[in-house]
């Protein structure tokens, strides 16, 4: 018997930004690690990160647990040093393209830390954080790029203030290196249409 393999590209999800700041089509896992944006701070900047927990392992619950303060330090040695962190991102895109949302876009997620963009500090005030499941040294998946593009389209349709995109490494140089050299910036910029 002969088998014929047929390539089928991943299908981007259908996403829409609701009036409540939650994206329809994303799995919602509310994080307590967020607060109000400052007065007059609208989301202008999409910040791309990468994360995997434990490091370089994909598919587990570690990221969800970290962003919802449920990470068990006994589950993995690496967790002993990070379980007390209170961090979050608005979105997390798994390797298969599944989109999770932890914080509504109208609130400030705690993803950027000490940061500066175009002379403005405290990027959390005016940004939306998107974590891609991965690491600095491995290409991201086709499904992730498709979900990222669909997410950016949904956000831009409801947030006219969103006009630029950058990496965590660019707003916290010397401190952060993500999303790293394997992230395809030309493709992402072409797909999303946001300036650097």
MOJO-V333890 format. One record per backbone hydrogen bond with DSSP energy under -1.0 kcal/mol. NH is the residue of the N-H (numbers start at 1). CO is the residue of the C=O. E is the energy in kcal/mol with one decimal. If there is no record, write none. Layout:
# MOJO-V333890
nh=(NH/NH)
co=(CO/CO)
e=(E/E)
This chain:
# MOJO-V333890
nh=(16/18/21/24/26/27/29/31/34/35/41/44/45/46/47/48/49/51/57/65/66/67/69/70/75/79/80/81/83/85/88/91/92/93/94/97/100/101/102/105/107/108/111/116/117/120/122/125/126/128/130/131/132/133/134/145/146/147/148/149/150/151/152/153/154/155/156/157/159/162/163/164/165/166/168/169/170/171/172/175/176/182/183/185/188/189/190/191/192/193/195)
co=(24/22/18/16/23/99/101/102/32/108/38/126/126/164/128/166/130/132/54/61/62/63/66/65/72/76/77/78/79/82/110/129/100/131/98/94/92/27/90/21/104/35/109/171/120/117/115/122/123/45/47/91/49/93/51/141/142/143/144/145/146/147/148/149/150/151/152/153/155/159/44/44/195/46/48/178/167/167/168/172/172/136/180/183/184/185/186/187/188/189/163)
e=(-1.6/-2.7/-1.9/-3.4/-1.6/-2.8/-3.1/-2.6/-1.8/-1.7/-2.0/-2.9/-1.7/-2.5/-2.9/-2.7/-2.7/-2.0/-2.0/-2.6/-2.6/-2.5/-1.3/-3.4/-1.8/-1.1/-1.1/-1.2/-2.2/-2.1/-1.9/-2.1/-2.3/-3.0/-2.6/-2.0/-2.6/-3.0/-2.4/-2.2/-2.0/-3.5/-1.1/-2.1/-2.7/-2.0/-1.4/-1.9/-1.1/-2.7/-2.8/-2.8/-1.6/-3.0/-1.8/-1.8/-2.3/-2.3/-2.8/-2.3/-2.3/-2.8/-2.6/-2.2/-2.1/-2.7/-2.7/-1.8/-1.7/-2.0/-2.1/-1.8/-2.9/-2.6/-2.2/-2.6/-1.1/-1.2/-1.5/-1.7/-2.5/-1.1/-1.6/-1.4/-2.6/-3.0/-2.1/-3.0/-2.6/-2.7/-1.3)
